[in-house]
Structure formats: structure tokens, C-alpha cells
Amino acid sequence: MSSGAKKNNMAAQDPPHLIMAPLRGLTDKVFRDTFNRHFKEINEAVTPFVASLSGNRRRIKPAYLKDLIPESGPRWPVVPQILSNNADDFIFMAKVFTDLGYTEINWNLGCPYPMVAKKKRGSGLLPFPDRVDQMLDEIHQGFSGKISVKIRLGYHAATEADALIPIFNQYPLARIIIHPRTGVQMYTGTVDLDAASRILPGFVHPVVYNGDITTAEIFHSLSNRFPTLSQWMIGRGLLSDPFLGETIQSGVAPSAAMRRKRFSAFHDDLVEGYTARFLGPGHVLDRMKGLWGYFSAMFQDKEKILKKVRKSKSLEDYAEKIKALMDAAKWA
């Protein structure tokens, strides 16, 4: 067993370290901050990626920067994520983020979307280990902060990660976050746990598992299968059940009455936050409709509920429907 695996095995005796995954267009600053006020059992978050702009355009879009301005006072740890295939651009952005107070920067090598991958960004860079090696070498020469990497098993095939393991092991990375799908799978099909079992022992760094953790039962099954891991990233499962973190940590799910009370408060704070953030109620309504694509999973008749929510014509109409839902809907 590698020294990294031994450290992971000792850490696995502690409570699991749970991380909110980045979901582009959903887990923005308003969502992260509001979630953290209402649900304390998730230990940190990784932001949706910020794409680098090269050459004379080297800058960060104001909207992206606004999403990363830290609040004053106590806050949970947040790790900004960069999507880039150029070391100089990465270094520029990483230094901006560290100047804002962030202590770890995550490099996105997992985004599966074709428009990203075809530019050899995200998971589209995984079939090119020499490029990955060159970037890591240049980044570590020009940036002294902590760097972590989020990867998939590969872009075309689950064996592509094999060539990347010895490359990653050469560098002082903070951790490796692994989503055990290929890029071409997108988010369809099942995670390849056999491939994950095969490659995990090869890493000398702490490893974070990410992928299809949607219930406490699934989490505990994965935890038993990968006992050396202590860090777990949850994305869609956390939006579909904001109580999932505390159910995992405590072993007890809140009662339906408590879920209704706490989710209502969380939901109302979200609406308030987006109302202050966005220009116009239409943007707020669109964002909340998008979130209900996940929230609806908490209720029986979720398809019927989602259909009603998406038919809301105004924010006032939406508020009336949500109030009726909270009063009458049955929790799944």
C-alpha cells in the first residue's frame, strides 16, 4: 500500500469529509452561501469552473469574479475551479484567486461537454498526458499555492487515467478528485466502480470520490468498498436532497415536518438572495425553476410538482404555488 493510501486509511476512521460539487449555473455564490447557513454538515464546496481567457484578453469576466468575492466573517472553505489548457492563463487566474484569500485552486480536467472537450479542455485533455505533464510543470514553476485536480477516468476510455497517475504523482498536488465515468459518457450510464478500484491504489495523494452519491445507503456502500477514502464530493444528490449530508453524518434523516420547515426557510432565503443578485424577477424565476429540476425529487408526485412549478408565469405566481406545495405535498 502506498504512503498516501496509508494516510487515507487512517483518516477514514474520522467522520467523512463531505464536499459540495460544482454544478454550473446552479451552485453559485448565492446558493453556496445560503446552503451553508441552513445545512452545516457539508464541510466545503468547489465552485463551478471559471474558464481562462488567453493572450491580450487575459482577464476574468466580472460576473465570474463577483461569484468568487468572499464574504467577510466566518465562512466554510471554498475552492475555486479553473478550466484551462494554458499554464500562463491558469497562473494568472490562480494568483487572482489567492489574492482574494483562497488557499487552494482546483484544475478542472473533468468537464465532459463536447464544446469544452474539443478544445482540449476539461476531460478533453485527459488523452494527452504529455500536455498535462507540461502544464503541471509550468504551473508549479510559476505558482506556489496549493493545487488540486478534478478528473474523470478518461475521455474516450477508462484506461486513459492509467498514464496520468505517474504524472500526477510527480507533483505536490493537494488532492485528486475522481469521477469514475469517461467524458463521452457525460452524466449517463453508471459509474465504473471496478475501474475506480483498479486505479485508486496508484495515487500517492489524498483522493476524493465523486459520482452518483444520491442516498445515505449508496454513500455507505461506497464507503465500505473504498475504506481508504475519507473525502467525498456530492453534486446532484445534494440538490435533490439538501438533508443528505446530515443523514450521512448522523445516520438519521429529519422528520417530514422538520424537512418541510427547514427546506421552506432555505428556499425563501434562496429567493431573497437571487432577488438581490439578479436584475429583474424573470431571472430569479428562471433560476428557481432550474433548481426545482432537482428539488422536486424530495416529494411524491415529483413530475406533477415540477410541471406545475415550470408553468409559473411570474414570481408571484411561483410563490403561491410553492406555498400550496409546502402545505399539501407529501415528502418522498
PyMOL commands that set and color helices and strands:
alter all, ss='L'
color gray80, all
select helices_A, chain A and resi 3-11+29-38+55-57+62-66+87-99+114-117+122-125+129-142+160-163+165-168+193-202+216-225+236-240+244-250+256-277+281-298+302-310+315-328
alter helices_A, ss='H'
color red, helices_A
select strands_A, chain A and resi 17-20+44-46+50-51+78-79+81-83+104-109+146-154+176-182+207-210+231-234
alter strands_A, ss='S'
color yellow, strands_A
deselect
rebuild
show_as cartoon
